[in-house]
Amino acid sequence: MLWTIFVILLILWLLGFVGFHVLGAYIHLLLVIALVVLIIQLITGRRPL
């Protein structure tokens, strides 16, 4: 689930970075959110049942 959110946010950031320079602050905010999600996923990892 987190990986899906990370990939979606990363793709949106890349599209925005290439296409819309006007919304630069919001696009970089998406990148920060994507990195936070990735770090959380790496720290928690998969917990055995």
N, C-alpha and C positions, 0 to 999 in steps of 0.2 A: 504494500500500500504506500509506504513512504517513498519507495523507489519510483513509483508511478508519479507521485506528486513532484518529486525531484526532477524527473525527466520533463514533465509538463512545464514546470516553472523555468527550467533551463532553456527549453525550446522557445517559450514565450519571450524570455530575455534576449535570446539570440535574434529572434525575428524583430523585436523592438529595437535592439541595438543597431541592426542593419537598416531598418526601414524608418524608424521614427526617432529622430534626434531631439525633437521637441519635448518628448516625455522622458528625458534622460534620467531624472531622479527616480521616477517610479519604476523604470526598467531596472535600474541598479538595485532598487529595493527588492525586486523579484529575485535577483541574483543572490542577495544576502539571505533571503528566505530559503532559497534552494540550498544554499550552503549549510544553513542551520539544520535543515531536514536531513541532509547527507551526514553531518556530524552526529546528529542524534541516532541515525540508523547505524553508523559505525560503532558508536559507544555502546548502545544497547545490544546490537547484534540479534541473533536468534537464540531465544531461550529454550532449552530442552523441556519437554513436557513431563 
